[in-house]
Amino acid sequence: MTDCSHPRADNQRPLFAQSPGCFMADKAAARSHPQPTPKRDIVVIGASAGGVAVLLDLAADLPEDFPAAVLVVLHVGAHRSVLPELMASRGAKRALHAIDGQPLHHGTILVAPSDQHMLVQGGTIRLQRGPKENHARPAIDPLFRSAALAHGPRVIGVVLSGRLDDGTAGLQAIKRCGGLAVIQDPADAEQPEMPVSALAHVDIDHCVPAANLVETLMRLVGTPVAAAPPAPAAPSVFASEQAISDGEDNPMDHLYQIGQPSRFACPECSGVLWEINDTQPRRYRCHTGHAYTLRTLAFAQDESADEALWAAMRALQEREALLRALAESGDSDADGRQGQDLSAQAEQTGKHSDQLRRMIASG
């Protein structure tokens, strides 16, 4: 049950009930070679605007012998990430940028590098410059989803301050695979949209202010979890989405299993977007792997439209200048009529350019 006093509306109930165990397990092998009872020892954290201060406080307060691996995605895009250095300045000596193939270790804070998704594959980190998800790379959902598929109930997902709704689908995957979902209380977040979305669409276990985050994690990590049953024969929607993101198999086969073609085009590659069946918030993927919620799709299309309008205005301005240059050159214009026609065309093109500029300026 969530700690929050933010009730979920009836039409905003979580899409997925908790279903322990998405990670692969060999049941026969487990019987013949008994394994220690697994514990919650993988913490995945997603943050965007307003989340840096929370992450720095977290790094400062976590003990060096924290009994879990901590993996962090901060929306930095292609800009240089300095988060590990900032964490180190607060005393977190084991905060590092993740390296491809690096094993998971308790007490280590691994941060996704710029412009690369950070994934969990078995007991190691995989870095991938794959298709953007929710208009971001690194994105939160790929980390959460891959950790859930790899380690099921051992995973604790945490969504902090940020705009839009990256992390919601990832928390759904974690819950579906038996893990726990924690969010920063929206009332405490500088940018509450990400935790608000998670609260609306996921059965949140703990909703806490930033000041109580470390205390909450200390209570949760190390607690034993029931061993998971084998994964079902038919791939889950999350496994299919991971395969599409990874470029495995034929992406169209996976899309046919989990979605239907929509009327929208991908803002990144212009391919057809497929709407994933029965998702809240509504989610879309193209066959190259770009993924969006309805809100991030609207945001990305707005950016594309803005770029297209400015490109159109530049083209009009360049055409006006070219027409005026032709009119003034007098080339092949014995009686001056062609120059007059070109000047009139330039004048009309300039008016169109001015109208477009006013339209862009008015929003």
C-alpha positions as CSV (number, residue, x, y, z in Angstrom):
1,M,0.0,0.0,0.0
2,T,1.2,3.5,-0.8
3,D,2.2,5.9,1.9
4,C,0.8,8.8,-0.1
5,S,-2.4,10.6,0.6
6,H,-3.0,11.0,-3.1
7,P,-5.9,8.7,-3.9
8,R,-6.1,7.1,-7.4
9,A,-9.3,7.7,-9.3
10,D,-11.3,4.6,-10.2
11,N,-10.5,5.0,-13.9
12,Q,-6.8,5.2,-13.0
13,R,-6.3,1.8,-11.4
14,P,-3.1,0.1,-12.1
15,L,-3.0,-1.8,-15.4
16,F,-1.0,-4.8,-14.1
17,A,-1.5,-6.8,-10.9
18,Q,1.6,-7.9,-9.1
19,S,2.8,-11.2,-10.7
20,P,6.0,-12.5,-9.2
21,G,8.7,-13.9,-11.3
22,C,9.5,-12.7,-14.8
23,F,13.1,-13.7,-14.8
24,M,14.2,-17.0,-16.3
25,A,14.5,-19.9,-13.8
26,D,15.3,-23.6,-14.3
27,K,13.0,-25.2,-11.8
28,A,14.5,-28.6,-12.1
29,A,18.0,-27.2,-11.6
30,A,16.8,-25.3,-8.6
31,R,15.4,-28.5,-7.0
32,S,18.7,-30.4,-7.6
33,H,20.9,-27.5,-6.6
34,P,19.2,-25.5,-3.8
35,Q,20.0,-21.8,-3.9
36,P,20.0,-19.3,-1.1
37,T,16.7,-17.4,-0.7
38,P,17.0,-14.4,-3.0
39,K,16.8,-10.9,-1.4
40,R,15.9,-7.5,-2.7
41,D,19.3,-6.2,-3.6
42,I,18.9,-4.2,-6.9
43,V,17.7,-0.6,-6.7
44,V,17.0,1.2,-9.9
45,I,16.4,4.9,-9.8
46,G,15.0,7.3,-12.5
47,A,15.2,11.1,-12.3
48,S,14.8,14.1,-14.6
49,A,14.3,17.8,-14.0
50,G,14.5,18.6,-10.3
51,G,16.0,15.2,-9.4
52,V,19.7,16.0,-9.1
53,A,19.5,17.4,-5.5
54,V,17.6,14.4,-4.4
55,L,20.2,12.1,-5.9
56,L,23.1,13.9,-4.3
57,D,21.4,13.7,-0.9
58,L,20.8,10.0,-1.5
59,A,24.4,9.4,-2.4
60,A,25.6,11.3,0.7
61,D,23.4,9.3,3.1
62,L,23.7,5.8,1.8
63,P,26.2,3.8,3.8
64,E,29.2,2.3,2.0
65,D,28.1,-1.2,2.9
66,F,24.6,-0.7,1.5
67,P,23.5,-4.2,0.7
68,A,22.3,-3.6,-2.8
69,A,23.5,-2.4,-6.2
70,V,22.2,1.0,-7.1
71,L,21.7,2.0,-10.8
72,V,20.7,5.5,-11.7
73,V,19.4,7.1,-14.9
74,L,19.2,10.9,-15.1
75,H,17.9,12.5,-18.2
76,V,21.0,14.2,-19.6
77,G,20.7,13.3,-23.3
78,A,23.9,13.8,-25.2
79,H,25.3,16.4,-22.7
80,R,28.2,15.4,-20.6
81,S,27.2,13.8,-17.4
82,V,29.0,14.9,-14.2
83,L,26.6,13.2,-11.8
84,P,29.2,10.7,-10.4
85,E,31.7,13.5,-9.8
86,L,29.0,15.5,-7.9
87,M,28.1,12.4,-5.9
88,A,31.7,11.9,-5.1
89,S,31.9,15.4,-3.8
90,R,29.2,14.5,-1.3
91,G,31.2,11.5,-0.1
92,A,29.9,8.8,-2.4
93,K,33.3,7.3,-3.3
94,R,31.7,4.3,-5.1
95,A,29.6,6.4,-7.6
96,L,30.8,5.7,-11.1
97,H,29.7,5.9,-14.7
98,A,28.7,2.4,-15.7
99,I,30.9,0.5,-18.1
100,D,29.6,-2.1,-20.6
101,G,30.0,-5.6,-19.1
102,Q,30.6,-4.3,-15.6
103,P,29.3,-6.7,-12.8
104,L,26.7,-5.5,-10.3
105,H,28.2,-5.0,-6.8
106,H,26.5,-4.1,-3.5
107,G,27.3,-0.6,-2.3
108,T,28.2,0.7,-5.8
109,I,26.2,3.5,-7.4
110,L,26.3,3.1,-11.2
111,V,25.2,6.1,-13.4
112,A,24.1,5.8,-17.0
113,P,26.6,7.6,-19.3
114,S,25.5,10.3,-21.7
115,D,23.5,9.2,-24.8
116,Q,23.5,5.5,-23.8
117,H,20.7,3.4,-22.4
118,M,21.9,1.4,-19.3
119,L,20.4,-2.1,-19.2
120,V,20.7,-5.1,-16.8
121,Q,21.6,-8.4,-18.4
122,G,22.1,-11.2,-15.9
123,G,24.5,-10.0,-13.3
124,T,26.2,-7.3,-15.5
125,I,25.5,-3.9,-17.1
126,R,24.9,-3.5,-20.7
127,L,25.3,-0.1,-22.4
128,Q,23.5,0.5,-25.6
129,R,23.1,3.4,-27.9
130,G,19.7,2.1,-28.9
131,P,16.5,3.9,-30.1
132,K,15.3,6.6,-27.8
133,E,12.4,5.9,-25.5
134,N,10.1,8.7,-24.3
135,H,12.3,11.0,-26.4
136,A,15.3,10.3,-24.2
137,R,18.6,8.4,-24.2
138,P,19.4,7.4,-21.5
139,A,15.8,6.7,-20.6
140,I,14.4,5.3,-17.4
141,D,12.0,2.6,-18.8
142,P,14.7,0.5,-20.5
143,L,16.7,0.2,-17.2
144,F,13.6,-0.6,-15.2
145,R,12.2,-3.1,-17.7
146,S,15.5,-4.9,-18.2
147,A,16.2,-5.2,-14.5
148,A,12.7,-6.6,-13.9
149,L,13.0,-9.2,-16.6
150,A,16.5,-10.2,-15.4
151,H,15.9,-10.3,-11.6
152,G,12.2,-10.1,-10.9
153,P,11.3,-9.6,-7.2
154,R,14.9,-8.7,-6.3
155,V,14.3,-5.2,-7.9
156,I,13.2,-2.0,-6.2
157,G,12.2,0.8,-8.6
158,V,12.3,4.4,-7.6
159,V,10.9,7.3,-9.6
160,L,12.0,10.9,-8.6
161,S,11.2,14.4,-9.8
162,G,10.8,14.9,-13.5
163,R,8.6,16.1,-16.3
164,L,6.3,13.9,-18.5
165,D,6.0,10.2,-17.6
166,D,9.2,8.2,-18.3
167,G,9.5,5.5,-15.6
168,T,5.8,4.7,-15.4
169,A,5.9,1.7,-17.8
170,G,9.2,0.6,-16.2
171,L,7.6,0.5,-12.7
172,Q,4.7,-1.5,-14.2
173,A,7.2,-4.0,-15.4
174,I,8.9,-4.2,-12.0
175,K,5.6,-4.7,-10.2
176,R,4.5,-7.3,-12.8
177,C,7.7,-9.2,-12.1
178,G,7.2,-9.1,-8.3
179,G,9.4,-6.1,-7.4
180,L,8.6,-3.0,-5.4
181,A,7.7,0.5,-6.6
182,V,8.8,3.6,-4.7
183,I,8.2,7.2,-5.7
184,Q,9.0,10.6,-4.4
185,D,5.9,12.2,-3.0
186,P,4.7,14.6,-5.8
187,A,4.0,17.3,-3.2
188,D,7.7,17.1,-2.4
189,A,9.0,17.0,-6.0
190,E,10.3,20.1,-7.8
191,Q,8.7,18.7,-11.0
192,P,5.9,16.3,-9.9
193,E,4.8,15.0,-13.3
194,M,6.8,11.7,-13.3
195,P,5.8,10.6,-9.8
196,V,2.2,11.8,-10.5
197,S,2.0,9.6,-13.5
198,A,3.4,6.6,-11.7
199,L,1.0,7.1,-8.8
200,A,-1.9,7.2,-11.3
201,H,-1.0,4.1,-13.2
202,V,1.0,1.8,-10.8
203,D,0.2,0.2,-7.5
204,I,2.9,2.1,-5.6
205,D,4.3,0.4,-2.5
206,H,5.9,3.5,-0.9
207,C,5.4,7.2,-1.7
208,V,7.8,9.3,0.5
209,P,9.4,12.7,0.6
210,A,13.0,12.9,-0.5
211,A,14.2,13.2,3.2
212,N,12.8,9.7,3.9
213,L,14.0,8.0,0.8
214,V,17.2,6.5,2.3
215,E,15.4,5.3,5.4
216,T,12.8,3.6,3.2
217,L,15.4,1.9,1.1
218,M,17.3,0.7,4.1
219,R,14.1,-1.0,5.4
220,L,13.4,-2.7,2.0
221,V,16.8,-3.9,0.8
222,G,17.9,-7.3,2.0
223,T,14.4,-8.5,2.7
224,P,13.9,-12.1,1.4
225,V,11.6,-12.7,-1.5
226,A,10.0,-15.9,-2.7
227,A,11.7,-17.7,-5.5
228,A,10.0,-17.1,-8.8
229,P,8.4,-19.7,-11.0
230,P,9.6,-20.2,-14.6
231,A,8.7,-17.5,-17.1
232,P,5.6,-18.3,-19.2
233,A,6.2,-19.8,-22.6
234,A,4.5,-16.9,-24.4
235,P,6.7,-13.7,-24.2
236,S,5.2,-11.0,-22.1
237,V,4.7,-7.5,-23.5
238,F,7.8,-6.4,-21.7
239,A,10.0,-9.1,-23.1
240,S,8.7,-8.3,-26.6
241,E,9.4,-4.6,-26.1
242,Q,12.9,-5.4,-24.8
243,A,13.5,-7.6,-27.9
244,I,12.4,-4.8,-30.2
245,S,14.6,-2.3,-28.3
246,D,17.6,-4.7,-28.6
247,G,17.0,-5.3,-32.3
248,E,16.5,-9.0,-31.7
249,D,14.5,-11.3,-34.0
250,N,12.0,-9.7,-36.4
251,P,10.6,-6.6,-34.7
252,M,7.4,-6.9,-36.8
253,D,6.6,-10.3,-35.3
254,H,6.8,-8.8,-31.8
255,L,4.7,-5.8,-32.8
256,Y,2.0,-8.0,-34.2
257,Q,1.9,-9.9,-30.8
258,I,1.6,-6.8,-28.6
259,G,0.0,-4.0,-30.6
260,Q,-1.9,-2.6,-33.5
261,P,-0.9,-0.1,-36.2
262,S,-1.9,3.5,-35.2
263,R,-2.5,6.6,-37.3
264,F,0.6,8.3,-36.0
265,A,4.1,8.4,-37.4
266,C,7.3,8.2,-35.4
267,P,8.8,11.7,-34.9
268,E,12.3,10.2,-34.9
269,C,12.2,8.0,-38.0
270,S,8.8,8.6,-39.6
271,G,7.9,4.9,-39.4
272,V,4.4,3.8,-38.4
273,L,3.8,3.7,-34.7
274,W,2.1,0.7,-33.2
275,E,-0.1,1.2,-30.2
276,I,0.7,-1.3,-27.5
277,N,-2.4,-3.2,-26.5
278,D,-4.2,-2.4,-23.2
279,T,-1.7,0.1,-21.8
280,Q,-2.3,3.0,-19.5
281,P,-0.9,5.5,-20.1
282,R,-1.2,4.7,-23.8
283,R,2.1,3.7,-25.3
284,Y,3.5,3.4,-28.9
285,R,6.5,1.8,-30.6
286,C,7.8,1.8,-34.2
287,H,9.6,-1.2,-35.7
288,T,13.0,0.4,-35.2
289,G,12.4,0.6,-31.5
290,H,11.5,4.2,-30.7
291,A,8.9,4.3,-27.9
292,Y,6.6,6.9,-26.6
293,T,3.7,7.4,-24.2
294,L,0.9,9.5,-25.6
295,R,2.3,12.6,-23.7
296,T,5.9,12.2,-24.8
297,L,4.6,11.6,-28.4
298,A,2.8,14.9,-28.2
299,F,5.9,16.6,-26.8
300,A,8.1,15.1,-29.6
301,Q,5.7,16.0,-32.3
302,D,5.5,19.6,-31.0
303,E,9.3,19.8,-31.3
304,S,9.2,18.4,-34.8
305,A,6.5,20.8,-35.9
306,D,8.5,23.7,-34.5
307,E,11.6,22.7,-36.3
308,A,9.6,22.2,-39.5
309,L,8.1,25.7,-39.3
310,W,11.5,27.3,-38.8
311,A,12.9,25.3,-41.7
312,A,10.0,26.5,-43.9
313,M,10.6,30.1,-42.9
314,R,14.3,29.8,-43.7
315,A,13.4,28.3,-47.1
316,L,11.0,31.2,-47.9
317,Q,13.6,33.8,-46.9
318,E,16.3,32.2,-49.0
319,R,13.8,32.0,-52.0
320,E,13.0,35.7,-51.6
321,A,16.7,36.6,-51.6
322,L,17.3,34.5,-54.6
323,L,14.4,36.0,-56.6
324,R,15.6,39.5,-55.8
325,A,19.1,38.6,-56.9
326,L,17.7,37.3,-60.2
327,A,15.6,40.3,-60.7
328,E,18.5,42.7,-60.2
329,S,20.9,40.7,-62.4
330,G,19.0,41.4,-65.6
331,D,20.2,38.1,-67.2
332,S,18.2,37.2,-70.3
333,D,15.8,40.1,-69.8
334,A,15.8,42.3,-72.8
335,D,12.7,44.4,-72.0
336,G,12.8,44.2,-68.2
337,R,9.5,42.3,-67.9
338,Q,11.1,39.2,-66.4
339,G,12.8,41.3,-63.8
340,Q,9.5,42.9,-62.8
341,D,7.9,39.4,-62.5
342,L,10.7,38.2,-60.4
343,S,10.5,41.2,-58.1
344,A,6.7,40.6,-57.7
345,Q,7.4,37.0,-56.8
346,A,10.0,38.0,-54.3
347,E,7.6,40.5,-52.8
348,Q,4.9,37.8,-52.4
349,T,7.4,35.3,-51.0
350,G,8.5,37.9,-48.4
351,K,4.9,38.4,-47.3
352,H,4.5,34.7,-46.8
353,S,7.7,34.6,-44.8
354,D,6.4,37.5,-42.6
355,Q,3.1,35.8,-42.1
356,L,4.8,32.5,-41.1
357,R,7.1,34.4,-38.6
358,R,4.1,36.0,-37.0
359,M,2.3,32.7,-36.7
360,I,5.3,31.1,-35.1
361,A,5.7,34.0,-32.7
362,S,2.1,33.8,-31.6
363,G,2.5,30.1,-30.6
